[in-house]
Amino acid sequence: MASVPRLQQKYQEQVRAALQEKFNFSNVHQIPKMEKVTINMGVGSAVGDKKHLDIAYEALTEIAGQKPIFTLARTSISNFRLREGMPIGCMVTLRGARMYEFMDRLISVVLPRVRDFRGISPKAFDGRGNYSMGLVEQLVFPELNPDKYTRPQGMNITVVTSATTNDHGRELLRLLGMPFREMKTKGSAA
């Protein structure tokens, strides 16, 4: 039998009960949960040099533990020498055990390694409980060899939840261990 990821076990044993108690959900299916995590790398320089896209593809494969897909340009933009259908990035969608393992690594290893890290913004929700964040450089992931990946490449990470409101999604991620910054009230001095 495969082992259950640490974060998934935490969700099942602690987080679900805490969310049900805090928001008074009458049905267990109302309790928010993570559905998927999408990691996207846009490689604008791939228009001029295809090797940049191949390097980003390899890095994303190592980070996610599964093969990404290439994202294609939707429209042609002549000023950027971009043609419709050209590969300009890569993305991967994680679900199930891989999603929980990635989120565990992101929360406990990667985010503390970010330079000048003071917590992530608690405001980057989309109105339906889904959270998006960006990382400026992929080398904060310990599985990447800094000698191989010398070119800095950022990524966007989106956590899709079953929550219906931002408050439910924020509380779910906070209980899972996401290091949100303290929200400043309007009356307090900076």
C-alpha positions in Angstrom: 0.0 0.0 0.0 1.3 3.5 -0.9 1.9 5.9 1.9 -0.3 8.9 2.3 1.4 12.2 1.9 2.0 14.1 5.2 -0.1 17.2 4.2 -3.0 15.0 3.0 -2.9 13.2 6.4 -2.9 16.6 8.2 -5.9 17.7 6.1 -7.9 14.5 6.8 -7.1 14.4 10.6 -7.0 18.1 11.6 -7.9 20.6 9.0 -11.3 19.1 7.9 -12.6 19.1 11.5 -11.3 22.6 12.2 -13.0 24.0 9.0 -16.3 22.2 9.8 -16.3 23.6 13.4 -15.3 27.2 12.4 -17.8 27.6 9.5 -20.6 25.3 10.8 -20.8 23.1 7.7 -23.8 20.7 8.0 -22.6 18.4 5.2 -19.0 17.0 4.9 -19.1 17.8 1.2 -19.3 21.5 1.9 -15.9 21.4 3.6 -13.3 23.0 1.3 -10.5 20.9 -0.1 -7.6 21.4 -2.6 -8.6 20.1 -6.0 -5.5 20.8 -8.1 -2.3 22.8 -8.3 -1.2 24.3 -11.6 2.4 25.3 -12.2 3.0 27.5 -15.3 6.3 28.8 -16.7 6.0 31.4 -19.4 9.3 31.6 -21.4 9.1 34.7 -23.5 12.7 34.3 -24.6 11.8 31.0 -26.3 10.8 33.1 -29.4 14.5 33.8 -30.0 16.1 30.7 -28.5 14.3 27.3 -28.3 16.9 26.0 -25.8 15.4 28.3 -23.1 12.1 26.5 -23.4 13.8 23.1 -23.2 15.6 24.1 -20.0 12.4 25.4 -18.5 10.7 22.1 -19.5 13.4 20.0 -17.8 13.2 22.2 -14.6 9.4 21.9 -14.4 9.7 18.1 -14.9 12.0 17.9 -11.9 10.0 20.2 -9.7 6.6 18.6 -10.4 7.6 15.0 -10.8 5.6 14.6 -14.0 5.9 15.7 -17.6 4.6 19.2 -18.4 2.8 20.2 -21.6 3.9 23.1 -23.9 1.7 26.1 -24.0 1.2 27.8 -27.4 0.8 31.4 -28.4 -2.9 32.2 -29.1 -2.2 35.2 -31.4 0.5 36.5 -33.6 2.3 39.7 -32.5 4.7 41.0 -35.1 6.7 43.3 -32.8 7.7 40.4 -30.7 8.3 38.1 -33.7 5.6 35.8 -32.2 3.5 33.6 -34.4 0.2 31.9 -33.5 0.9 28.3 -32.4 4.5 28.8 -31.3 5.5 27.1 -28.1 6.2 29.9 -25.5 5.9 28.1 -22.2 5.1 25.0 -20.3 2.6 24.0 -17.6 1.7 21.0 -15.4 -1.4 20.2 -13.4 -0.9 18.2 -10.2 -3.8 16.3 -8.5 -4.0 13.7 -5.7 -0.9 12.6 -3.9 1.5 14.6 -6.1 -0.4 17.7 -5.4 -0.2 17.2 -1.6 3.6 16.3 -1.8 4.3 19.5 -3.9 2.3 21.7 -1.5 4.2 20.2 1.4 7.6 20.9 -0.2 6.4 24.4 -1.2 5.3 25.3 2.3 8.0 23.7 4.4 11.1 24.0 2.1 10.7 26.3 -0.8 9.0 29.4 0.6 11.4 29.7 3.6 14.3 29.7 1.0 13.0 32.8 -0.8 15.2 35.8 -0.2 13.7 38.5 2.1 10.6 36.3 2.7 8.0 37.9 5.0 5.0 35.7 4.1 2.8 35.6 1.1 0.0 38.0 0.3 -3.4 37.0 1.8 -5.2 39.0 -0.9 -4.2 37.0 -4.1 -7.5 35.1 -4.1 -9.8 35.2 -7.2 -13.2 35.6 -5.4 -14.0 31.8 -5.5 -11.4 30.6 -3.0 -8.6 29.9 -5.5 -5.1 31.2 -4.8 -2.4 32.3 -7.2 1.2 33.3 -6.5 4.4 33.8 -8.4 8.0 32.8 -7.8 10.7 34.9 -9.4 13.3 32.1 -9.6 13.0 28.4 -9.9 16.3 27.7 -8.0 14.6 27.9 -4.6 13.5 24.3 -5.3 16.2 22.1 -3.7 15.8 19.4 -6.4 17.3 21.7 -9.1 21.0 21.7 -9.7 22.2 25.4 -9.8 25.0 24.4 -12.1 22.6 23.1 -14.7 19.9 25.8 -14.5 21.9 29.0 -14.6 19.3 31.2 -16.3 16.7 32.6 -13.8 13.2 31.5 -14.7 10.0 32.4 -12.8 6.7 30.5 -12.5 3.1 31.0 -11.5 1.5 28.6 -9.0 -2.3 28.4 -8.7 -4.0 26.4 -6.0 -7.6 25.5 -7.0 -9.9 24.7 -4.1 -13.5 23.6 -3.7 -14.1 26.7 -1.5 -16.9 29.0 -2.5 -15.5 32.2 -0.9 -12.1 33.7 -0.4 -12.4 33.4 3.4 -13.0 29.7 3.2 -10.1 29.2 0.8 -7.8 31.4 2.9 -8.6 29.5 6.1 -8.1 26.1 4.3 -4.6 27.2 3.1 -3.7 28.8 6.5 -4.6 25.6 8.3 -2.5 23.6 5.8 0.5 25.8 6.8 0.6 28.5 4.1 2.7 31.4 5.6 0.3 34.3 5.0 1.4 37.8 6.0 -0.6 39.6 8.7 -3.2 41.8 7.1 -2.8 45.4 8.1 -6.0 47.2 9.2 -6.7 50.6 7.7 -6.3 52.5 11.0 -2.8 51.1 11.8 0.4 53.0 11.0 2.9 51.3 8.7 
